[in-house]
Every structure is written in structure tokens, then in C-alpha cells.
Amino acid sequence: MDKLTLYIGNKNYSSWSFRPWLAMEGCGVPFDDVVIPFDFPAGNPRFRDISPTGRVPVLHHGDFRVWESLAIIEYIAELFPDAGIWPEDPRARAQARAISCEMVSGFRALRNACPMNIRRAKGKIDLPDGVMADVVRIETIWRETRERSGGPFLLGAFSAADAMYAPVVNRFEIYDLVSSADTLSYMAAMKAHPAWQKWQTAALAETWIVPEDEA
């Protein structure tokens, strides 16, 4: 098989890069990653050289390219059907995809007001309208899926659905948005995962500062 190379932005800030990276690393898929930092306003011109959209993440598989986080995850699931990217049970798999699509299409208030920032010290900020409604909906998703599956992750074992919500774990923590025991339990399980810790270690070692992502 041709080598898989995932091009990503800064590990401290790039939430959409975090998602496929965590799915692949967390499920044991072999790949290389290449960080191209957000060190220019509105991105980096080098993104155009590796991605048809001029954005990251983008996966290179030989001369084939896949962009958009969820599309990358789906492609990896096709290449590695035994890796556990999605749950085996058809209903659990459908639910995992449904909540992953909801992550892609929704929660804009939370994403816009509270950028992912691994280095940020915990502390509240003034929140615009809509953020707490997003928080409530996400907590409901986490609670209901874990009640059905038995946890510790959303669908039982770690899967792409957890990777899709991983940046939210960081947002909930650093902006001090949640306090329920069930939510904190899920967040603890995610932060204890070896793939999360590997990403976090690399993010904390970065020195780039992107002012617009420093809420």
C-alpha cells in the first residue's frame, strides 16, 4: 500500500486536523503527519500546494488526495475495515455517523467563540448567544450515547465519533463550560487516551502564536 501522509495545521489550534489524526492514531492506522503552521493571516499559502481547497487537513495516499475531516475518516475506514474506525453494530455505526455529521454541520456558536487551544489556561470568557445552547446539545449527545453503549467512550470503544468531538473536550475544559459528573467522566476518558496525550505533548511543544485563536 502507498504511504499515507496527513497534512495538518498547528496541533495547538487546528481542530479539524485533530479529528482525522486522532481517529487514525487512536485506531492504530499507520501514517505520517506533516505540520504546516497557521503562521500567516487566514492560513498559509503553502496549503494551496498540498490541498485543492487551500485548507488542511488533507490526506495524501500516493498520488490521491482526500480533504475534509470526515471524508478522510471515511476513506481510512474503507482502507482499514478492521481498525474499529466505526462501530461494528449497524445501529451504533449509524448513530456514530449521525452525531459526527451533526458536529460537521452544527455548533457554530461554540466553535466561533471558543477556539481550540491546547496551551490555554483554564478560564471563563464572555459568551455570545447560542454558545450554551450548543453546550447543552453536545452534553445530551454524550450522555445519551454513553448510556446506550455503557461507555467509556461514546459508542463503547473508541471510534471516529469520539475523534469528531475531541476538540469540544478541549473547549469545554479550557473555557470552563461544563460541570456535570457525566460530562467530566467522558472528558477524562478522552484525555487519558494515549493518542490524545501524544497530540497534546506535541501541541504543548509548539511555539507558534496565532492571535485570532487566542480567545
C-alpha positions as CSV (number, residue, x, y, z in Angstrom):
1,M,0.0,0.0,0.0
2,D,1.2,3.5,-0.8
3,K,2.2,5.6,2.2
4,L,-0.5,7.7,3.9
5,T,0.5,11.3,4.8
6,L,-1.8,13.6,6.7
7,Y,-1.1,17.3,6.3
8,I,-2.3,19.3,9.2
9,G,-2.2,22.7,10.8
10,N,-0.8,23.6,14.2
11,K,-1.6,20.9,16.7
12,N,-2.3,23.6,19.3
13,Y,-5.1,25.2,17.3
14,S,-6.2,23.0,14.4
15,S,-9.4,21.4,15.5
16,W,-10.3,19.9,12.1
17,S,-6.8,18.5,11.8
18,F,-7.1,16.9,15.2
19,R,-10.2,14.9,14.2
20,P,-8.8,12.6,11.5
21,W,-5.4,12.5,13.1
22,L,-6.9,11.2,16.4
23,A,-9.1,8.7,14.6
24,M,-6.1,7.3,12.7
25,E,-3.7,7.3,15.6
26,G,-6.3,6.1,18.1
27,C,-7.3,3.1,15.9
28,G,-3.7,2.1,15.0
29,V,-3.6,3.2,11.4
30,P,0.0,3.7,10.2
31,F,0.6,7.2,8.7
32,D,3.0,10.2,8.7
33,D,1.9,13.7,9.6
34,V,3.3,16.9,8.3
35,V,2.5,20.2,10.2
36,I,2.1,23.3,8.1
37,P,1.5,26.1,10.6
38,F,-1.1,28.8,10.5
39,D,1.6,31.5,10.5
40,F,0.0,33.8,8.0
41,P,-3.3,35.7,8.4
42,A,-6.1,33.4,7.3
43,G,-3.9,30.4,6.9
44,N,-0.7,29.7,4.9
45,P,-0.1,30.0,1.2
46,R,1.6,26.6,1.3
47,F,-1.8,24.9,1.8
48,R,-2.5,25.5,-1.8
49,D,0.4,23.3,-2.8
50,I,-1.0,20.3,-1.0
51,S,-4.8,20.8,-0.9
52,P,-7.3,21.6,-3.6
53,T,-9.2,23.8,-1.1
54,G,-6.2,25.6,0.2
55,R,-7.0,24.2,3.7
56,V,-6.0,21.5,6.0
57,P,-6.3,18.7,6.8
58,V,-5.7,16.8,3.6
59,L,-4.7,13.2,3.2
60,H,-2.2,12.1,0.5
61,H,-2.3,8.4,-0.4
62,G,0.2,8.0,-3.2
63,D,-1.0,10.5,-5.9
64,F,-4.5,10.5,-4.5
65,R,-5.8,13.3,-2.2
66,V,-8.7,13.4,0.2
67,W,-9.7,16.5,2.0
68,E,-12.3,17.4,4.7
69,S,-12.0,15.7,8.1
70,L,-15.0,13.3,7.9
71,A,-14.2,12.3,4.3
72,I,-10.7,11.4,5.4
73,I,-12.0,9.3,8.2
74,E,-14.4,7.5,5.9
75,Y,-11.6,6.8,3.4
76,I,-9.4,5.4,6.2
77,A,-12.3,3.2,7.4
78,E,-12.6,1.7,3.9
79,L,-8.8,1.1,3.7
80,F,-8.7,-0.5,7.2
81,P,-12.1,-2.2,7.8
82,D,-10.8,-4.0,10.9
83,A,-9.3,-0.9,12.6
84,G,-12.5,0.0,14.5
85,I,-12.9,3.4,13.0
86,W,-16.7,2.9,13.2
87,P,-18.6,0.5,15.5
88,E,-19.4,-2.9,14.1
89,D,-23.1,-2.9,15.1
90,P,-25.1,-1.3,12.3
91,R,-27.3,0.8,14.6
92,A,-24.3,2.0,16.6
93,R,-22.5,2.8,13.4
94,A,-25.4,4.8,12.1
95,Q,-25.6,6.7,15.3
96,A,-21.9,7.4,15.3
97,R,-22.2,8.8,11.8
98,A,-25.2,10.8,12.6
99,I,-23.6,12.6,15.6
100,S,-20.4,13.1,13.5
101,C,-22.4,14.8,10.8
102,E,-24.1,16.9,13.4
103,M,-20.6,18.0,14.5
104,V,-19.7,19.0,11.0
105,S,-22.8,21.0,10.3
106,G,-23.6,22.5,13.7
107,F,-22.3,24.1,16.9
108,R,-21.0,27.2,15.1
109,A,-21.6,29.5,18.1
110,L,-19.3,27.3,20.2
111,R,-16.7,26.9,17.6
112,N,-16.6,30.6,16.7
113,A,-16.5,31.9,20.3
114,C,-14.2,29.3,21.8
115,P,-11.3,28.2,19.6
116,M,-9.5,25.0,20.4
117,N,-6.2,25.9,22.2
118,I,-4.3,23.1,23.9
119,R,-2.0,25.5,25.7
120,R,-4.6,27.9,27.1
121,A,-5.0,28.1,30.8
122,K,-8.5,27.3,32.1
123,G,-10.7,30.4,32.5
124,K,-14.1,31.7,31.6
125,I,-14.8,34.2,28.8
126,D,-17.9,36.3,28.0
127,L,-20.0,34.1,25.8
128,P,-22.2,35.3,22.9
129,D,-25.8,34.0,22.4
130,G,-26.0,30.4,21.2
131,V,-22.9,29.0,22.9
132,M,-24.6,27.5,25.9
133,A,-27.4,26.0,23.7
134,D,-24.6,24.2,21.8
135,V,-23.1,23.0,25.0
136,V,-26.4,21.6,26.2
137,R,-27.0,19.7,23.0
138,I,-23.5,18.2,23.0
139,E,-23.8,17.2,26.6
140,T,-27.1,15.5,25.7
141,I,-25.4,13.6,22.8
142,W,-22.6,12.4,25.0
143,R,-24.9,11.4,27.9
144,E,-27.4,9.5,25.7
145,T,-24.9,7.7,23.6
146,R,-22.8,6.6,26.6
147,E,-25.9,5.4,28.4
148,R,-26.8,3.2,25.5
149,S,-23.3,1.9,24.9
150,G,-22.1,1.7,28.5
151,G,-19.1,3.8,27.7
152,P,-16.4,4.8,28.5
153,F,-16.4,6.3,25.0
154,L,-19.4,7.4,23.1
155,L,-20.2,4.1,21.4
156,G,-18.4,1.9,23.9
157,A,-14.9,1.5,22.4
158,F,-13.0,4.5,21.0
159,S,-14.2,5.3,17.4
160,A,-14.3,8.1,14.9
161,A,-17.3,9.6,16.7
162,D,-15.0,10.4,19.7
163,A,-12.4,11.9,17.4
164,M,-15.0,14.1,15.8
165,Y,-15.9,15.5,19.3
166,A,-12.3,15.6,20.6
167,P,-11.8,19.4,20.1
168,V,-15.0,20.0,22.1
169,V,-13.4,18.2,25.0
170,N,-10.7,20.8,25.0
171,R,-13.1,23.7,24.5
172,F,-15.3,22.5,27.4
173,E,-12.3,22.3,29.7
174,I,-10.3,25.5,28.9
175,Y,-13.3,27.8,28.8
176,D,-14.8,26.1,31.9
177,L,-18.1,25.5,30.3
178,V,-19.4,22.3,32.0
179,S,-19.6,20.8,35.4
180,S,-21.8,17.6,35.3
181,A,-20.1,14.5,36.5
182,D,-21.1,12.5,33.4
183,T,-19.6,15.1,31.1
184,L,-16.4,15.3,33.1
185,S,-16.2,11.5,33.2
186,Y,-16.2,11.3,29.4
187,M,-13.7,14.2,29.1
188,A,-11.4,12.3,31.5
189,A,-11.6,9.2,29.4
190,M,-10.7,11.1,26.2
191,K,-7.8,13.0,27.8
192,A,-6.4,9.7,29.2
193,H,-6.3,8.1,25.7
194,P,-2.7,7.6,24.5
195,A,-3.5,9.2,21.1
196,W,-4.9,12.3,22.9
197,Q,-1.8,12.5,25.1
198,K,0.6,12.2,22.1
199,W,-1.2,15.0,20.3
200,Q,-1.2,17.2,23.4
201,T,2.5,16.7,24.0
202,A,3.3,17.8,20.5
203,A,0.9,20.8,20.8
204,L,2.4,22.0,24.0
205,A,5.9,21.9,22.4
206,E,4.8,24.2,19.6
207,T,5.9,27.9,19.7
208,W,3.7,29.4,17.1
209,I,1.1,32.0,18.3
210,V,-2.0,32.8,16.3
211,P,-3.6,35.9,17.8
212,E,-7.1,35.3,16.4
213,D,-7.2,31.9,18.1
214,E,-6.2,33.3,21.5
215,A,-9.6,34.0,22.9
